[in-house]
Amino acid sequence: MASADLTAVVVAAVGVAGTMGAPLLSQWSRRRELAEEGARAERQRQQDRDESNLQRKRDLYAALNSSARAYRTAAYDYILALKRGENADGSALESARGSYRDQYAQAQMVLPGRTLQVASEVNHCLSLGYKLVKQLPNPADSQDIWRQTETWFATPLAEAVWLLRHALREDLGVLDEFPDLPERVQQLRATRKHLTRQTEERQDPPQSGQA
């Protein structure tokens, strides 16, 4: 009899516990479900932010690459027009230069170290090219200066723009890392500095009796 009473009590207790515990279990399950939904939503928002940031980076890099190429091309076309004796309009060059400078200023804020080093050197090279164009004499006066300027635009500066494109694509993960990139940039820098010295020496030739 006692055993039957004990069993009845246990059954009743279990029933009461089950009745009381069911809402708690349901609440816990709901909270867990909401937490998982929140975590999924946050992961999706982060993925959307990452994709948006990557797209903005792609757009900025594309604009920088395009404006650098356009700047070099406009300057080179201007040189060739002057050499042919045409009445060259420098407005296209100035427009390309302004567009490039705007894009480069924006890119400086986001370019990582390795890519920024390349972009910085390319910027110096383009600036030297612009300076050379503005200092060109009459084509009949100094063929050496004209050949030197044309060579700068046709070879070192063309390579500089190519290196910039490669560095930008490398940073975006489109291309594998270019192991020779730092060495190529160093060579470009050395060539630019050598030409800069030659240009300065032409502007300020040594006085008589000076080395």
Rosetta constraint file for C-alpha pairs under 8 A:
AtomPair CA 1 CA 5 HARMONIC 6.28 0.50
AtomPair CA 2 CA 6 HARMONIC 6.11 0.50
AtomPair CA 3 CA 7 HARMONIC 6.16 0.50
AtomPair CA 4 CA 8 HARMONIC 6.18 0.50
AtomPair CA 5 CA 9 HARMONIC 6.19 0.50
AtomPair CA 6 CA 10 HARMONIC 6.16 0.50
AtomPair CA 7 CA 11 HARMONIC 6.06 0.50
AtomPair CA 8 CA 12 HARMONIC 6.02 0.50
AtomPair CA 9 CA 13 HARMONIC 6.06 0.50
AtomPair CA 10 CA 14 HARMONIC 6.06 0.50
AtomPair CA 11 CA 15 HARMONIC 6.09 0.50
AtomPair CA 12 CA 16 HARMONIC 6.14 0.50
AtomPair CA 13 CA 17 HARMONIC 6.02 0.50
AtomPair CA 14 CA 18 HARMONIC 5.93 0.50
AtomPair CA 15 CA 19 HARMONIC 6.06 0.50
AtomPair CA 16 CA 20 HARMONIC 6.11 0.50
AtomPair CA 17 CA 21 HARMONIC 5.66 0.50
AtomPair CA 18 CA 22 HARMONIC 5.84 0.50
AtomPair CA 19 CA 23 HARMONIC 7.79 0.50
AtomPair CA 20 CA 24 HARMONIC 7.36 0.50
AtomPair CA 21 CA 25 HARMONIC 6.03 0.50
AtomPair CA 22 CA 26 HARMONIC 6.07 0.50
AtomPair CA 23 CA 27 HARMONIC 6.05 0.50
AtomPair CA 24 CA 28 HARMONIC 6.16 0.50
AtomPair CA 25 CA 29 HARMONIC 6.09 0.50
AtomPair CA 26 CA 30 HARMONIC 6.12 0.50
AtomPair CA 27 CA 31 HARMONIC 6.11 0.50
AtomPair CA 28 CA 32 HARMONIC 6.15 0.50
AtomPair CA 29 CA 33 HARMONIC 6.17 0.50
AtomPair CA 30 CA 34 HARMONIC 6.14 0.50
AtomPair CA 31 CA 35 HARMONIC 6.10 0.50
AtomPair CA 32 CA 36 HARMONIC 6.21 0.50
AtomPair CA 33 CA 37 HARMONIC 6.20 0.50
AtomPair CA 34 CA 38 HARMONIC 6.08 0.50
AtomPair CA 35 CA 39 HARMONIC 6.15 0.50
AtomPair CA 36 CA 40 HARMONIC 6.16 0.50
AtomPair CA 37 CA 41 HARMONIC 6.10 0.50
AtomPair CA 38 CA 42 HARMONIC 6.12 0.50
AtomPair CA 39 CA 43 HARMONIC 6.18 0.50
AtomPair CA 40 CA 44 HARMONIC 6.19 0.50
AtomPair CA 41 CA 45 HARMONIC 6.16 0.50
AtomPair CA 42 CA 46 HARMONIC 6.09 0.50
AtomPair CA 43 CA 47 HARMONIC 6.10 0.50
AtomPair CA 44 CA 48 HARMONIC 6.11 0.50
AtomPair CA 45 CA 49 HARMONIC 6.15 0.50
AtomPair CA 46 CA 50 HARMONIC 6.07 0.50
AtomPair CA 47 CA 51 HARMONIC 6.13 0.50
AtomPair CA 48 CA 52 HARMONIC 6.04 0.50
AtomPair CA 49 CA 53 HARMONIC 6.04 0.50
AtomPair CA 50 CA 54 HARMONIC 6.09 0.50
AtomPair CA 51 CA 55 HARMONIC 6.13 0.50
AtomPair CA 52 CA 56 HARMONIC 6.25 0.50
AtomPair CA 53 CA 57 HARMONIC 6.15 0.50
AtomPair CA 54 CA 58 HARMONIC 6.14 0.50
AtomPair CA 55 CA 59 HARMONIC 6.16 0.50
AtomPair CA 56 CA 60 HARMONIC 6.13 0.50
AtomPair CA 57 CA 61 HARMONIC 6.06 0.50
AtomPair CA 58 CA 62 HARMONIC 6.01 0.50
AtomPair CA 58 CA 172 HARMONIC 7.34 0.50
AtomPair CA 59 CA 63 HARMONIC 6.15 0.50
AtomPair CA 60 CA 64 HARMONIC 6.17 0.50
AtomPair CA 60 CA 103 HARMONIC 7.41 0.50
AtomPair CA 60 CA 106 HARMONIC 7.89 0.50
AtomPair CA 60 CA 107 HARMONIC 6.79 0.50
AtomPair CA 61 CA 65 HARMONIC 6.09 0.50
AtomPair CA 61 CA 107 HARMONIC 7.38 0.50
AtomPair CA 61 CA 168 HARMONIC 6.37 0.50
AtomPair CA 62 CA 66 HARMONIC 6.01 0.50
AtomPair CA 63 CA 67 HARMONIC 5.94 0.50
AtomPair CA 63 CA 103 HARMONIC 6.67 0.50
AtomPair CA 64 CA 68 HARMONIC 6.09 0.50
AtomPair CA 64 CA 100 HARMONIC 6.69 0.50
AtomPair CA 64 CA 103 HARMONIC 5.31 0.50
AtomPair CA 64 CA 104 HARMONIC 6.25 0.50
AtomPair CA 64 CA 107 HARMONIC 7.30 0.50
AtomPair CA 65 CA 69 HARMONIC 6.34 0.50
AtomPair CA 65 CA 161 HARMONIC 7.61 0.50
AtomPair CA 65 CA 164 HARMONIC 7.01 0.50
AtomPair CA 65 CA 165 HARMONIC 5.85 0.50
AtomPair CA 65 CA 168 HARMONIC 7.99 0.50
AtomPair CA 66 CA 70 HARMONIC 6.13 0.50
AtomPair CA 67 CA 71 HARMONIC 5.96 0.50
AtomPair CA 67 CA 96 HARMONIC 6.81 0.50
AtomPair CA 67 CA 99 HARMONIC 6.35 0.50
AtomPair CA 67 CA 100 HARMONIC 4.79 0.50
AtomPair CA 67 CA 103 HARMONIC 7.32 0.50
AtomPair CA 68 CA 72 HARMONIC 6.35 0.50
AtomPair CA 68 CA 100 HARMONIC 5.78 0.50
AtomPair CA 68 CA 161 HARMONIC 6.62 0.50
AtomPair CA 69 CA 73 HARMONIC 6.10 0.50
AtomPair CA 69 CA 161 HARMONIC 6.38 0.50
AtomPair CA 70 CA 74 HARMONIC 5.96 0.50
AtomPair CA 70 CA 96 HARMONIC 6.16 0.50
AtomPair CA 71 CA 75 HARMONIC 6.26 0.50
AtomPair CA 71 CA 93 HARMONIC 6.68 0.50
AtomPair CA 71 CA 96 HARMONIC 4.82 0.50
AtomPair CA 71 CA 97 HARMONIC 5.50 0.50
AtomPair CA 71 CA 100 HARMONIC 6.66 0.50
AtomPair CA 71 CA 126 HARMONIC 7.95 0.50
AtomPair CA 72 CA 76 HARMONIC 6.09 0.50
AtomPair CA 72 CA 126 HARMONIC 7.04 0.50
AtomPair CA 72 CA 153 HARMONIC 7.22 0.50
AtomPair CA 72 CA 157 HARMONIC 7.59 0.50
AtomPair CA 72 CA 158 HARMONIC 7.76 0.50
AtomPair CA 73 CA 77 HARMONIC 6.01 0.50
AtomPair CA 74 CA 78 HARMONIC 6.11 0.50
AtomPair CA 74 CA 92 HARMONIC 6.43 0.50
AtomPair CA 74 CA 93 HARMONIC 5.04 0.50
AtomPair CA 74 CA 96 HARMONIC 6.81 0.50
AtomPair CA 75 CA 79 HARMONIC 6.30 0.50
AtomPair CA 75 CA 93 HARMONIC 5.64 0.50
AtomPair CA 75 CA 129 HARMONIC 7.81 0.50
AtomPair CA 75 CA 130 HARMONIC 7.11 0.50
AtomPair CA 75 CA 133 HARMONIC 7.31 0.50
AtomPair CA 76 CA 80 HARMONIC 6.34 0.50
AtomPair CA 76 CA 150 HARMONIC 7.48 0.50
AtomPair CA 76 CA 153 HARMONIC 6.38 0.50
AtomPair CA 76 CA 154 HARMONIC 7.98 0.50
AtomPair CA 77 CA 81 HARMONIC 6.12 0.50
AtomPair CA 78 CA 82 HARMONIC 6.23 0.50
AtomPair CA 78 CA 88 HARMONIC 6.37 0.50
AtomPair CA 78 CA 89 HARMONIC 7.65 0.50
AtomPair CA 78 CA 90 HARMONIC 6.95 0.50
AtomPair CA 78 CA 93 HARMONIC 7.25 0.50
AtomPair CA 79 CA 83 HARMONIC 6.17 0.50
AtomPair CA 79 CA 133 HARMONIC 6.85 0.50
AtomPair CA 79 CA 150 HARMONIC 7.53 0.50
AtomPair CA 80 CA 84 HARMONIC 6.23 0.50
AtomPair CA 81 CA 85 HARMONIC 6.52 0.50
AtomPair CA 81 CA 86 HARMONIC 5.40 0.50
AtomPair CA 81 CA 87 HARMONIC 7.49 0.50
AtomPair CA 81 CA 88 HARMONIC 5.79 0.50
AtomPair CA 82 CA 86 HARMONIC 5.50 0.50
AtomPair CA 82 CA 87 HARMONIC 6.94 0.50
AtomPair CA 82 CA 88 HARMONIC 6.00 0.50
AtomPair CA 82 CA 139 HARMONIC 7.77 0.50
AtomPair CA 83 CA 139 HARMONIC 5.96 0.50
AtomPair CA 90 CA 94 HARMONIC 6.29 0.50
AtomPair CA 91 CA 95 HARMONIC 6.02 0.50
AtomPair CA 92 CA 96 HARMONIC 6.12 0.50
AtomPair CA 93 CA 97 HARMONIC 6.04 0.50
AtomPair CA 94 CA 98 HARMONIC 6.12 0.50
AtomPair CA 95 CA 99 HARMONIC 6.23 0.50
AtomPair CA 96 CA 100 HARMONIC 6.14 0.50
AtomPair CA 97 CA 101 HARMONIC 6.14 0.50
AtomPair CA 98 CA 102 HARMONIC 6.28 0.50
AtomPair CA 99 CA 103 HARMONIC 6.38 0.50
AtomPair CA 100 CA 104 HARMONIC 6.03 0.50
AtomPair CA 101 CA 105 HARMONIC 6.09 0.50
AtomPair CA 102 CA 106 HARMONIC 6.50 0.50
AtomPair CA 103 CA 107 HARMONIC 6.13 0.50
AtomPair CA 104 CA 108 HARMONIC 6.13 0.50
AtomPair CA 105 CA 109 HARMONIC 7.30 0.50
AtomPair CA 106 CA 110 HARMONIC 7.56 0.50
AtomPair CA 107 CA 111 HARMONIC 5.85 0.50
AtomPair CA 108 CA 116 HARMONIC 6.89 0.50
AtomPair CA 111 CA 115 HARMONIC 6.02 0.50
AtomPair CA 111 CA 116 HARMONIC 5.21 0.50
AtomPair CA 112 CA 116 HARMONIC 5.73 0.50
AtomPair CA 113 CA 117 HARMONIC 6.17 0.50
AtomPair CA 114 CA 118 HARMONIC 6.75 0.50
AtomPair CA 115 CA 119 HARMONIC 6.24 0.50
AtomPair CA 115 CA 164 HARMONIC 7.89 0.50
AtomPair CA 115 CA 167 HARMONIC 5.63 0.50
AtomPair CA 115 CA 168 HARMONIC 6.58 0.50
AtomPair CA 115 CA 171 HARMONIC 7.05 0.50
AtomPair CA 116 CA 120 HARMONIC 5.86 0.50
AtomPair CA 117 CA 121 HARMONIC 6.32 0.50
AtomPair CA 118 CA 122 HARMONIC 6.21 0.50
AtomPair CA 118 CA 163 HARMONIC 7.25 0.50
AtomPair CA 118 CA 164 HARMONIC 6.14 0.50
AtomPair CA 118 CA 167 HARMONIC 7.04 0.50
AtomPair CA 118 CA 185 HARMONIC 6.57 0.50
AtomPair CA 119 CA 123 HARMONIC 6.07 0.50
AtomPair CA 119 CA 164 HARMONIC 5.94 0.50
AtomPair CA 120 CA 124 HARMONIC 6.39 0.50
AtomPair CA 121 CA 125 HARMONIC 6.25 0.50
AtomPair CA 121 CA 185 HARMONIC 7.28 0.50
AtomPair CA 121 CA 188 HARMONIC 7.99 0.50
AtomPair CA 121 CA 189 HARMONIC 6.75 0.50
AtomPair CA 122 CA 126 HARMONIC 6.15 0.50
AtomPair CA 122 CA 157 HARMONIC 7.83 0.50
AtomPair CA 122 CA 160 HARMONIC 5.52 0.50
AtomPair CA 122 CA 161 HARMONIC 6.69 0.50
AtomPair CA 122 CA 164 HARMONIC 6.93 0.50
AtomPair CA 123 CA 127 HARMONIC 6.13 0.50
AtomPair CA 124 CA 128 HARMONIC 6.19 0.50
AtomPair CA 125 CA 129 HARMONIC 6.23 0.50
AtomPair CA 125 CA 157 HARMONIC 6.46 0.50
AtomPair CA 125 CA 160 HARMONIC 7.38 0.50
AtomPair CA 125 CA 192 HARMONIC 6.50 0.50
AtomPair CA 126 CA 130 HARMONIC 6.28 0.50
AtomPair CA 126 CA 157 HARMONIC 7.09 0.50
AtomPair CA 127 CA 131 HARMONIC 6.27 0.50
AtomPair CA 128 CA 132 HARMONIC 6.17 0.50
AtomPair CA 128 CA 192 HARMONIC 7.74 0.50
AtomPair CA 128 CA 196 HARMONIC 7.40 0.50
AtomPair CA 129 CA 133 HARMONIC 6.28 0.50
AtomPair CA 129 CA 149 HARMONIC 7.62 0.50
AtomPair CA 129 CA 152 HARMONIC 7.37 0.50
AtomPair CA 129 CA 153 HARMONIC 7.00 0.50
AtomPair CA 129 CA 157 HARMONIC 7.85 0.50
AtomPair CA 130 CA 134 HARMONIC 6.32 0.50
AtomPair CA 131 CA 135 HARMONIC 6.29 0.50
AtomPair CA 132 CA 136 HARMONIC 6.24 0.50
AtomPair CA 132 CA 149 HARMONIC 6.49 0.50
AtomPair CA 133 CA 149 HARMONIC 7.48 0.50
AtomPair CA 136 CA 145 HARMONIC 7.30 0.50
AtomPair CA 136 CA 146 HARMONIC 7.05 0.50
AtomPair CA 137 CA 141 HARMONIC 6.46 0.50
AtomPair CA 137 CA 142 HARMONIC 6.86 0.50
AtomPair CA 137 CA 145 HARMONIC 7.95 0.50
AtomPair CA 138 CA 142 HARMONIC 7.25 0.50
AtomPair CA 139 CA 143 HARMONIC 6.45 0.50
AtomPair CA 139 CA 146 HARMONIC 7.02 0.50
AtomPair CA 142 CA 146 HARMONIC 6.74 0.50
AtomPair CA 143 CA 147 HARMONIC 6.09 0.50
AtomPair CA 144 CA 148 HARMONIC 6.04 0.50
AtomPair CA 145 CA 149 HARMONIC 6.12 0.50
AtomPair CA 146 CA 150 HARMONIC 6.09 0.50
AtomPair CA 147 CA 151 HARMONIC 5.98 0.50
AtomPair CA 148 CA 152 HARMONIC 6.24 0.50
AtomPair CA 149 CA 153 HARMONIC 6.47 0.50
AtomPair CA 150 CA 154 HARMONIC 5.98 0.50
AtomPair CA 151 CA 155 HARMONIC 5.84 0.50
AtomPair CA 151 CA 156 HARMONIC 7.59 0.50
AtomPair CA 152 CA 156 HARMONIC 5.41 0.50
AtomPair CA 152 CA 157 HARMONIC 5.86 0.50
AtomPair CA 153 CA 157 HARMONIC 4.96 0.50
AtomPair CA 153 CA 158 HARMONIC 6.20 0.50
AtomPair CA 154 CA 158 HARMONIC 5.78 0.50
AtomPair CA 155 CA 159 HARMONIC 6.14 0.50
AtomPair CA 156 CA 160 HARMONIC 6.14 0.50
AtomPair CA 156 CA 188 HARMONIC 6.77 0.50
AtomPair CA 156 CA 191 HARMONIC 7.76 0.50
AtomPair CA 157 CA 161 HARMONIC 6.36 0.50
AtomPair CA 158 CA 162 HARMONIC 6.34 0.50
AtomPair CA 159 CA 163 HARMONIC 6.07 0.50
AtomPair CA 160 CA 164 HARMONIC 6.29 0.50
AtomPair CA 160 CA 185 HARMONIC 7.98 0.50
AtomPair CA 160 CA 188 HARMONIC 7.23 0.50
AtomPair CA 161 CA 165 HARMONIC 6.33 0.50
AtomPair CA 162 CA 166 HARMONIC 6.25 0.50
AtomPair CA 163 CA 167 HARMONIC 6.05 0.50
AtomPair CA 163 CA 181 HARMONIC 7.59 0.50
AtomPair CA 163 CA 185 HARMONIC 7.93 0.50
AtomPair CA 164 CA 168 HARMONIC 6.16 0.50
AtomPair CA 165 CA 169 HARMONIC 6.23 0.50
AtomPair CA 166 CA 170 HARMONIC 6.00 0.50
AtomPair CA 166 CA 175 HARMONIC 7.63 0.50
AtomPair CA 167 CA 171 HARMONIC 6.23 0.50
AtomPair CA 167 CA 178 HARMONIC 7.98 0.50
AtomPair CA 167 CA 181 HARMONIC 7.99 0.50
AtomPair CA 168 CA 172 HARMONIC 6.38 0.50
AtomPair CA 169 CA 173 HARMONIC 6.34 0.50
AtomPair CA 169 CA 174 HARMONIC 5.25 0.50
AtomPair CA 169 CA 175 HARMONIC 5.81 0.50
AtomPair CA 170 CA 174 HARMONIC 5.74 0.50
AtomPair CA 170 CA 175 HARMONIC 4.67 0.50
AtomPair CA 170 CA 176 HARMONIC 6.00 0.50
AtomPair CA 170 CA 177 HARMONIC 5.91 0.50
AtomPair CA 170 CA 178 HARMONIC 7.59 0.50
AtomPair CA 171 CA 175 HARMONIC 7.97 0.50
AtomPair CA 180 CA 184 HARMONIC 6.15 0.50
AtomPair CA 181 CA 185 HARMONIC 6.18 0.50
AtomPair CA 182 CA 186 HARMONIC 6.20 0.50
AtomPair CA 183 CA 187 HARMONIC 6.24 0.50
AtomPair CA 184 CA 188 HARMONIC 6.19 0.50
AtomPair CA 185 CA 189 HARMONIC 6.10 0.50
AtomPair CA 186 CA 190 HARMONIC 6.19 0.50
AtomPair CA 187 CA 191 HARMONIC 6.24 0.50
AtomPair CA 188 CA 192 HARMONIC 6.16 0.50
AtomPair CA 189 CA 193 HARMONIC 6.14 0.50
AtomPair CA 190 CA 194 HARMONIC 6.15 0.50
AtomPair CA 191 CA 195 HARMONIC 6.28 0.50
AtomPair CA 192 CA 196 HARMONIC 6.06 0.50
AtomPair CA 193 CA 197 HARMONIC 6.20 0.50
AtomPair CA 194 CA 198 HARMONIC 6.40 0.50
AtomPair CA 195 CA 199 HARMONIC 6.15 0.50
AtomPair CA 196 CA 200 HARMONIC 6.19 0.50
AtomPair CA 197 CA 201 HARMONIC 6.10 0.50
AtomPair CA 198 CA 202 HARMONIC 6.34 0.50
AtomPair CA 199 CA 203 HARMONIC 6.46 0.50
AtomPair CA 200 CA 204 HARMONIC 6.09 0.50
AtomPair CA 201 CA 205 HARMONIC 5.18 0.50
AtomPair CA 201 CA 206 HARMONIC 7.57 0.50
AtomPair CA 206 CA 210 HARMONIC 5.88 0.50
AtomPair CA 206 CA 211 HARMONIC 6.88 0.50
